[in-house]
């Protein structure tokens, strides 16, 4: 078997067998197949695509290319949740304790942020003392004890995906739906959960810009889950404006706490409730959708989920007093209000511009080696469809560098569009994709 023959076969639109895909992935991880040949294969996939069984074979091969997490020692059905990335997306920090408070174990590995999207691990590290580096035994033991653990991904989780993603990033093949889907699902499967709830973002601040492409990605991942014998459901959700009001690590922890207190932004709260409902249904922890929604809303109302978040912080070495006093989180030295230049309705808030502005303040990484500032970011005071008088505060910037603050103030203002007529507000959730639909 030779790599060039497999490149030619895919170039000509033919299906690769599992053995052929194993040869490619093992050769690439082992170093016998060079970057230039895998780059050619990536481009062949980009133009020719892959069928569902082929994508599933690739996903499972990548999932088992390194460490896999065995969660069998955890009682109950383990359901993981994944977002394709957005701005102001604090859902994991809310959904995980919410679902755990209702008896469904949540054993979740999360990543760090890169670029304009934030990482759950970075957000958690803004809580003083919080540990994200539990070993597998500590991880499993904690879930059995309190029903919940949130940790960073191990470096050996799906290494084939890590190598392939880095190559796609520099060869203009990132946008291939088979390669995106297999990348996401290989890490999820390696992390050991029994089922997955996927939050596929669509819009100007998301990777998928159109609903058509987002639905295609969602269907592909649900189909992988089905063929890999993992119950999977996907929600296609809006990212034409930031999901929450806080953008930045400590600011998003603060917003998660407010939401768990029942005082969070409506769009963020709505999505967290729906994601939690889907997780309960996959775990078999509710009779039907109405029962699941009642349970989720009651846990929020009675603050059971907030108490579980407090337990999580204590269990992983953090200062749980932040739940009562958010001033214990990292604080920025400087603030600046962004004022409305005109009177009118908010027509648009560019989530990409907001995310990049937060990154320029120091809240995100331009490269993997960038040291982030946990205190800085942006707090929005308005959303699409709101009426705002001239000079009303639309957002507040938080910074530790006065020069960065000046530059960010200019960029942040450009993210807002004010106009006369009230615009159509995009829905929070566009549609749901299930295996039955496929």
C-alpha positions as CSV (number, residue, x, y, z in Angstrom):
1,X,0.0,0.0,0.0
2,X,1.4,3.4,-1.0
3,X,0.2,6.9,0.0
4,X,0.3,8.2,-3.5
5,X,-2.2,5.5,-4.6
6,X,-4.6,6.5,-1.9
7,X,-4.3,10.2,-2.8
8,X,-5.0,9.3,-6.4
9,X,-8.0,7.2,-5.4
10,X,-9.6,10.0,-3.3
11,X,-8.7,12.5,-6.1
12,X,-10.8,10.4,-8.5
13,X,-13.7,10.4,-6.1
14,X,-13.4,6.8,-4.8
15,X,-14.1,5.5,-1.3
16,X,-11.1,4.6,0.9
17,X,-11.5,1.4,3.0
18,X,-10.9,1.4,6.8
19,X,-7.6,-0.4,6.2
20,X,-6.5,2.3,3.8
21,X,-7.5,5.1,6.2
22,X,-5.6,3.3,9.0
23,X,-2.5,3.1,6.8
24,X,-2.7,6.9,6.1
25,X,-3.3,8.0,9.7
26,X,-0.8,5.6,11.3
27,X,1.8,6.5,8.7
28,X,1.2,10.3,9.3
29,X,1.3,10.0,13.1
30,X,4.4,7.7,12.9
31,X,6.2,10.0,10.5
32,X,6.5,7.7,7.4
33,X,4.0,9.8,5.4
34,X,5.2,13.4,5.0
35,X,3.1,16.6,5.3
36,X,3.1,17.2,1.6
37,X,1.3,13.9,0.9
38,X,-1.3,14.4,3.7
39,X,-1.8,17.9,2.4
40,X,-2.6,16.5,-1.0
41,X,-5.0,14.0,0.5
42,X,-6.7,16.8,2.5
43,X,-7.2,18.7,-0.7
44,X,-8.6,15.7,-2.5
45,X,-11.1,15.2,0.4
46,X,-12.0,18.9,0.3
47,X,-13.0,18.6,-3.4
48,X,-14.3,15.0,-3.5
49,X,-15.8,14.6,0.0
50,X,-16.3,11.3,1.9
51,X,-19.4,9.1,2.4
52,X,-20.9,8.7,5.9
53,X,-19.2,5.3,6.6
54,X,-15.9,6.6,5.4
55,X,-16.1,9.7,7.7
56,X,-17.0,7.5,10.6
57,X,-14.1,5.1,9.9
58,X,-11.7,8.2,9.8
59,X,-13.3,9.5,13.1
60,X,-12.8,6.3,15.0
61,X,-9.2,5.8,13.7
62,X,-8.3,9.3,14.9
63,X,-10.2,8.8,18.2
64,X,-8.0,5.7,18.9
65,X,-4.7,7.2,17.7
66,X,-3.7,8.1,21.3
67,X,-5.2,8.0,24.8
68,X,-8.9,7.3,25.3
69,X,-10.7,7.9,28.5
70,X,-12.6,5.0,30.1
71,X,-15.6,6.3,31.9
72,X,-17.2,2.9,32.7
73,X,-16.4,3.3,36.4
74,X,-18.9,6.2,36.5
75,X,-22.4,5.1,37.1
76,X,-25.1,6.3,34.8
77,X,-25.3,7.5,31.2
78,X,-22.5,10.0,30.5
79,X,-23.6,12.8,28.0
80,X,-21.1,15.3,26.7
81,X,-21.9,18.7,25.2
82,X,-19.8,20.5,22.5
83,X,-20.0,23.9,20.9
84,X,-18.4,24.6,17.6
85,X,-17.2,28.0,19.0
86,X,-18.5,31.5,19.4
87,X,-18.3,34.8,21.2
88,X,-19.7,35.1,24.7
89,X,-20.5,31.4,24.8
90,X,-20.5,30.5,28.5
91,X,-22.9,27.5,28.1
92,X,-20.6,24.8,29.4
93,X,-20.2,26.6,32.7
94,X,-23.9,26.8,33.2
95,X,-25.1,23.5,31.6
96,X,-22.6,21.2,33.3
97,X,-23.7,22.0,36.9
98,X,-27.3,22.3,35.8
99,X,-27.4,18.8,34.3
100,X,-25.3,17.3,37.2
101,X,-27.7,18.8,39.7
102,X,-30.4,16.6,38.1
103,X,-28.6,13.4,38.6
104,X,-26.9,13.0,35.2
105,X,-23.1,12.6,35.5
106,X,-21.0,15.2,33.6
107,X,-17.4,14.2,32.9
108,X,-16.2,16.9,30.6
109,X,-12.8,17.7,29.0
110,X,-12.6,21.2,27.5
111,X,-10.0,23.1,25.5
112,X,-8.3,26.5,25.7
113,X,-9.2,29.4,23.6
114,X,-7.4,30.4,20.4
115,X,-8.3,33.5,18.3
116,X,-11.6,35.3,18.9
117,X,-13.3,32.3,20.7
118,X,-12.8,31.7,24.4
119,X,-11.8,28.4,26.0
120,X,-13.6,26.9,29.0
121,X,-10.4,25.9,30.7
122,X,-9.1,29.5,30.6
123,X,-12.4,30.8,32.0
124,X,-12.2,28.3,34.9
125,X,-8.6,29.3,35.6
126,X,-9.8,32.8,36.4
127,X,-11.3,31.3,39.6
128,X,-8.4,31.6,42.2
129,X,-6.9,28.2,42.8
130,X,-9.0,26.2,40.4
131,X,-7.2,23.1,39.0
132,X,-7.9,21.9,35.5
133,X,-5.2,19.2,35.4
134,X,-6.8,16.4,37.3
135,X,-5.4,12.9,36.5
136,X,-7.8,10.3,35.1
137,X,-8.3,8.7,38.5
138,X,-9.1,12.0,40.2
139,X,-11.4,12.9,37.3
140,X,-13.5,9.8,37.5
141,X,-13.5,9.8,41.4
142,X,-14.8,13.3,41.5
143,X,-17.7,12.6,39.0
144,X,-18.7,9.7,41.2
145,X,-18.6,11.9,44.3
146,X,-20.3,15.1,43.1
147,X,-21.6,14.2,39.6
148,X,-19.4,16.7,37.8
149,X,-15.8,17.4,36.7
150,X,-14.4,19.9,34.2
151,X,-10.8,19.5,33.2
152,X,-8.4,20.3,30.4
153,X,-7.8,18.0,27.5
154,X,-4.9,15.6,27.7
155,X,-2.2,16.3,25.1
156,X,-2.4,12.7,23.9
157,X,-6.2,12.8,23.1
158,X,-6.6,12.0,19.4
159,X,-3.1,13.1,18.3
160,X,-3.9,12.2,14.7
161,X,-6.5,15.0,14.7
162,X,-4.1,17.4,16.3
163,X,-1.6,16.9,13.5
164,X,-4.2,16.9,10.8
165,X,-5.8,20.1,12.0
166,X,-2.5,21.9,12.1
167,X,-1.9,20.9,8.5
168,X,-5.4,21.9,7.4
169,X,-4.9,25.3,9.0
170,X,-2.0,26.1,6.6
171,X,-3.2,24.4,3.4
172,X,-6.7,26.0,3.0
173,X,-8.6,22.8,3.8
174,X,-10.1,23.8,7.2
175,X,-13.6,24.3,5.6
176,X,-14.0,20.7,4.6
177,X,-17.1,19.4,6.4
178,X,-16.0,15.7,6.5
179,X,-12.7,16.9,8.1
180,X,-14.4,19.3,10.5
181,X,-16.9,16.7,11.6
182,X,-14.3,13.9,12.1
183,X,-12.0,16.3,14.0
184,X,-14.8,17.3,16.5
185,X,-16.2,13.8,16.9
186,X,-12.9,12.0,17.2
187,X,-12.1,14.1,20.4
188,X,-15.6,13.6,21.8
189,X,-15.4,9.8,21.3
190,X,-11.9,9.6,22.7
191,X,-13.2,11.4,25.8
192,X,-15.4,8.4,26.6
193,X,-19.0,9.8,26.8
194,X,-22.1,7.6,25.8
195,X,-23.9,10.4,24.0
196,X,-23.4,13.9,22.7
197,X,-25.4,17.1,22.4
198,X,-23.8,19.4,19.8
199,X,-24.3,23.1,19.6
200,X,-23.5,24.1,16.0
201,X,-23.1,27.8,15.6
202,X,-24.1,29.7,12.5
203,X,-23.7,33.4,11.5
204,X,-21.1,36.1,11.1
205,X,-19.3,35.1,14.3
206,X,-19.3,31.4,13.6
207,X,-17.2,29.1,11.5
208,X,-20.3,28.2,9.4
209,X,-21.7,31.4,7.9
210,X,-24.9,30.0,6.4
211,X,-27.7,27.9,7.9
212,X,-27.3,25.5,5.0
213,X,-23.7,24.7,5.8
214,X,-24.3,24.6,9.6
215,X,-27.1,22.0,9.0
216,X,-24.9,20.0,6.8
217,X,-22.2,19.9,9.5
218,X,-24.7,19.1,12.2
219,X,-26.2,16.2,10.1
220,X,-22.7,14.8,9.4
221,X,-21.8,14.8,13.0
222,X,-25.1,13.3,14.1
223,X,-24.6,10.6,11.5
224,X,-21.1,9.8,12.8
225,X,-22.5,9.5,16.3
226,X,-25.2,7.1,15.0
227,X,-22.7,4.9,13.1
228,X,-20.3,5.0,16.1
229,X,-23.2,3.8,18.4
230,X,-23.3,7.1,20.3
231,X,-26.7,8.8,20.8
232,X,-26.2,12.2,19.3
233,X,-28.4,15.3,18.7
234,X,-27.5,18.7,17.4
235,X,-29.0,22.2,17.8
236,X,-28.2,24.8,15.1
237,X,-27.9,28.1,17.0
238,X,-27.3,31.7,16.3
239,X,-24.0,33.5,16.3
240,X,-24.9,36.7,14.5
241,X,-24.3,38.5,17.8
242,X,-22.5,37.5,20.9
243,X,-24.5,34.9,22.9
244,X,-23.9,36.4,26.3
245,X,-23.2,39.9,27.6
246,X,-19.7,39.0,29.0
247,X,-16.7,38.4,26.7
248,X,-13.5,37.6,28.6
249,X,-12.5,35.0,31.0
250,X,-13.4,36.4,34.5
251,X,-16.3,38.3,33.0
252,X,-17.8,35.0,31.6
253,X,-17.4,33.3,35.0
254,X,-19.3,36.2,36.5
255,X,-22.0,35.8,33.9
256,X,-22.3,32.1,34.5
257,X,-22.8,32.7,38.2
258,X,-25.5,35.4,37.4
259,X,-27.2,32.9,35.1
260,X,-27.2,30.2,37.7
261,X,-28.7,32.7,40.1
262,X,-31.5,33.2,37.5
263,X,-30.3,36.7,36.5
264,X,-28.5,35.9,33.2
265,X,-29.2,37.3,29.7
266,X,-32.3,35.8,28.1
267,X,-30.7,34.4,25.0
268,X,-27.9,32.7,27.0
269,X,-30.4,31.3,29.5
270,X,-32.7,30.1,26.8
271,X,-30.0,28.1,25.0
272,X,-28.6,26.7,28.3
273,X,-32.1,25.4,29.2
274,X,-32.5,23.8,25.8
275,X,-29.1,22.2,25.8
276,X,-29.7,20.8,29.3
277,X,-33.1,19.4,28.2
278,X,-31.5,17.5,25.4
279,X,-28.8,16.1,27.7
280,X,-31.4,14.9,30.1
281,X,-33.4,13.3,27.4
282,X,-30.3,11.5,25.9
283,X,-29.5,10.2,29.4
284,X,-33.0,8.9,30.0
285,X,-33.4,11.2,33.0
286,X,-36.8,12.6,32.0
287,X,-40.0,11.1,30.8
288,X,-40.4,13.6,28.0
289,X,-39.4,17.1,26.9
290,X,-42.0,18.8,29.1
291,X,-40.8,16.9,32.2
292,X,-37.1,17.7,31.3
293,X,-37.8,21.4,30.9
294,X,-39.7,21.6,34.2
295,X,-36.8,19.9,36.0
296,X,-34.2,22.2,34.5
297,X,-36.2,25.4,35.2
298,X,-36.8,24.2,38.8
299,X,-33.1,23.6,39.4
300,X,-32.3,27.1,38.2
301,X,-35.1,28.6,40.2
302,X,-34.2,26.8,43.4
303,X,-30.5,27.4,42.9
304,X,-29.6,23.7,43.0
305,X,-27.4,24.2,39.9
306,X,-25.6,27.1,41.6
307,X,-24.9,24.9,44.6
308,X,-23.4,22.2,42.3
309,X,-21.2,24.8,40.7
310,X,-20.0,25.8,44.1
311,X,-19.2,22.2,44.9
312,X,-17.3,21.9,41.6
313,X,-15.1,24.9,42.5
314,X,-14.3,23.5,46.0
315,X,-13.6,20.0,44.6
316,X,-11.1,21.3,42.2
317,X,-9.2,23.5,44.6
318,X,-10.8,26.9,43.7
319,X,-12.2,29.6,46.0
320,X,-15.9,28.9,46.1
321,X,-16.5,32.3,47.7
322,X,-16.6,33.8,44.2
323,X,-20.1,32.5,43.9
324,X,-21.2,35.0,46.5
325,X,-18.6,37.7,45.7
326,X,-17.6,38.0,42.1
327,X,-15.1,40.8,43.1
328,X,-12.8,37.9,44.1
329,X,-12.3,37.2,40.4
330,X,-9.4,39.0,38.6
331,X,-10.2,42.7,38.2
332,X,-9.0,45.1,35.5
333,X,-7.4,48.4,36.3
334,X,-9.0,50.5,33.6
335,X,-12.6,50.7,32.2
336,X,-14.1,52.6,29.3
337,X,-17.7,53.1,28.3
338,X,-18.6,52.7,24.6
339,X,-21.4,55.2,23.9
340,X,-24.1,55.1,21.2
341,X,-23.2,57.6,18.5
342,X,-26.9,58.1,17.5
343,X,-30.4,57.5,18.8
344,X,-32.1,54.5,17.3
345,X,-32.3,50.7,17.3
346,X,-29.4,48.4,17.5
347,X,-29.3,46.8,14.0
348,X,-26.2,44.6,14.4
349,X,-23.4,43.7,16.8
350,X,-20.6,42.1,14.9
351,X,-19.5,39.1,17.1
352,X,-16.3,38.7,15.2
353,X,-15.3,42.3,15.8
354,X,-16.3,42.0,19.5
355,X,-14.3,38.8,19.9
356,X,-11.2,40.2,18.2
357,X,-11.4,43.4,20.3
358,X,-11.5,41.3,23.4
359,X,-8.5,39.3,22.1
360,X,-6.6,42.6,21.5
361,X,-7.3,43.6,25.1
362,X,-5.5,40.4,26.1
363,X,-8.5,38.1,26.8
364,X,-7.6,35.7,23.9
365,X,-4.6,34.1,22.2
366,X,-3.3,35.2,18.8
367,X,-1.0,32.1,19.0
368,X,-0.9,29.1,21.2
369,X,2.0,30.6,23.2
370,X,0.2,33.9,24.0
371,X,-0.2,34.6,27.7
372,X,-3.7,35.8,28.3
373,X,-5.0,38.3,30.8
374,X,-7.9,36.7,32.7
375,X,-9.3,40.1,33.9
376,X,-9.9,41.9,30.7
377,X,-12.7,41.9,28.1
378,X,-16.0,43.5,27.2
379,X,-19.3,43.7,28.9
380,X,-22.3,44.4,26.5
381,X,-25.2,46.5,27.7
382,X,-27.4,46.1,24.7
383,X,-28.3,43.5,22.0
384,X,-29.9,43.5,18.5
385,X,-33.4,45.1,18.5
386,X,-32.8,47.3,21.6
387,X,-33.6,51.0,21.4
388,X,-30.8,53.2,22.5
389,X,-30.6,56.9,23.0
390,X,-27.6,58.8,21.8
391,X,-24.7,58.6,24.3
392,X,-26.2,55.7,26.2
393,X,-23.7,53.0,27.3
394,X,-23.7,50.2,24.7
395,X,-20.7,48.3,26.2
396,X,-17.9,48.6,28.8
397,X,-14.3,47.7,28.2
398,X,-12.0,46.3,30.8
399,X,-8.2,46.6,30.4
400,X,-4.9,46.5,32.2
401,X,-3.0,48.4,29.4
402,X,-4.1,52.0,28.7
403,X,-2.8,51.8,25.1
404,X,-4.7,48.7,24.4
405,X,-7.8,50.3,25.9
406,X,-7.6,53.3,23.5
407,X,-7.3,51.1,20.4
408,X,-10.0,48.7,21.6
409,X,-12.4,51.6,22.2
410,X,-12.2,52.5,18.5
411,X,-12.6,48.9,17.3
412,X,-15.5,48.1,19.7
413,X,-17.5,51.1,18.5
414,X,-17.2,49.8,14.9
415,X,-18.9,46.6,15.9
416,X,-22.3,48.3,16.5
417,X,-24.8,49.5,13.9
418,X,-27.5,51.9,14.9
419,X,-30.5,52.7,12.7
420,X,-34.1,54.0,12.7
421,X,-36.2,50.9,12.1
422,X,-36.5,48.1,14.6
423,X,-34.7,45.1,13.0
424,X,-35.8,41.4,12.9
425,X,-34.1,39.7,15.8
426,X,-32.4,36.4,14.8
427,X,-33.7,33.4,16.7
428,X,-31.5,31.8,19.4
429,X,-32.1,28.3,18.0
430,X,-32.8,27.6,14.3
431,X,-33.4,23.9,14.3
432,X,-32.7,20.5,15.9
433,X,-31.1,17.6,14.1
434,X,-31.6,14.0,15.3
435,X,-30.7,10.6,14.0
436,X,-34.3,9.9,13.1
437,X,-34.3,12.7,10.7
438,X,-31.4,11.1,8.8
